[in-house]
Amino acid sequence: MAAIGFVLPRITYHGIGTLEKLKELSGNKAVIVTGGSSMKKSGVLQKAQDFLKESGIASSVFDGVEPDPSIETVKKGAALMNKEEPDLIIGIGGCSAIDAAKAMWVFYEHPETTLEEIIPPFTIKALRKKASFVAVPSTSGTGTEVTCVSVITDRKKGVKYPLVSYELTPDIAIVDGELCVSMPPSVTANTGLDALAHNTEAYVSTLSDPYTDPLARQSVNMIFKSLPIAYKEPENLDARQAMHDASCLAGIAFTNALLGIVHAMAHQLGGMFGIPHGCANAILMPNVVRYNSSATKKYEDLAKALGKKSAEDYASEIEKLRASVNVPATVQEYGISQSDWDAKLDEITTNAMADACVGANPRTPTEADIRKIFECCYSGKKVDF
Ligand SMILES: [Fe+2]
């Protein structure tokens, strides 16, 4: 199976201080979508509004987007956009703010659309008739500034919906590592390991190709080098920018090559037990590398770039990196009791098998395989099948 397209934002600005590129946008009116208070406190929001003003763009702000943004928040933002009629939508902040802004954009452009209509992948109608979209991330993990994904939560049903459509790929991404200095170490660790799961899964995906492979490989190398530094020295701008670039490159790789069973399984650990997404990926990744290694030789390339040889070497390098940023090694170590785990194992196994990310995994798993990998990742046993 081969991918047939390669989708990117029209421009990706990257580097310290590139927030200033907001000055070069053209438009009349912007709605900025942001999260709680960190962009306000750090002065980034004010700076952004000042830069827009310099290019004659008026702006209003929709703030307070919560982690795991709800459909209600999205509808409120879309209502503000319908009132303000922006020709620019700018998501600034963590991935939740940008994801929410992407979904608001859909309902602003198509007010008659319902969430139910756009849940099936690739069903969002053409955007950009009313506004273009700028993404300015302040965390280095999801790569949402360059991806076709927006994750929205229905709190009443307790379900997360990943909206997927290349229409959602932003027009402009601004990847400025200076915005990341306020990220706490645990968030730096978890989001950085999420990015490592993106590039690793994209690299071995059945849809990987000569367009995605170099980006995925480069991103892996940058994360192994820079994550421990960004974790220990939050104000080290070189490390922050390297992590931000690596996350963006991983985003470009996986939005085009898709993911695999690390994500299919991590979605269950997040949904059922509340394990942070990057942490869940990091717990699962070494054992999934071992499991997949009978179906692909590509982990050896990643190991060689780190001065090692085999897939097993790559799995153990991930384990070392994970330990160096104090992320738990097992589900048990994260704090889930044996009885809670046993009670939910059947359900998370069934749900993981139904996850869309299974499709591009290099080895086709059986339900029994997924269950055994989960069991190994609970206790810390190495996968040997
Ligand atoms: Fe992820």
Residues whose N, C-alpha, C, O or C-beta is under 5 A from the ligand:
A	BS01	LIG	D194
